[in-house]
């Protein structure tokens, strides 16, 4: 830098100390980081708002469709999948991350559609018992 400006390194060193260039440069970098992080937070908020609006629109359509379904016409696997998704959405809405299905038997991310009918019935019974247990705990 000294050569580019045609100044001595000693002079630039004095100016750096006199005008606290190192401290000011660090402060500038911190401010740039702060601004960047604030922009990221705002972008995340914007995304969350946009996703919430989309989710509300989708949920309205899903509820309308579900109200028209006859549960007797659904397979055990379909009923179980509806239950798992509804439970997962409800848990996430209150800030819990682990799913009800994985909490019941430790089968993180198990795909119920790959289970046979008897296994699905057994799984639904497990989930029903877990749900009843949690509901009774919540009433205390």
Protein Blocks (a to p, Z undefined) as FASTA:
>chain_A
ZZmnopafklmmmmmmmnommlmmmmmmmmmmmmmmmmmmmmmmmmmmmmmmmmmmmmmm
mmmmmmmpcfklpcfklmmmmmmmmmmmmmmmnopabdfklmmnopghiafklpcfklmm
mmmmmmmmmmmmmmmmmmZZ
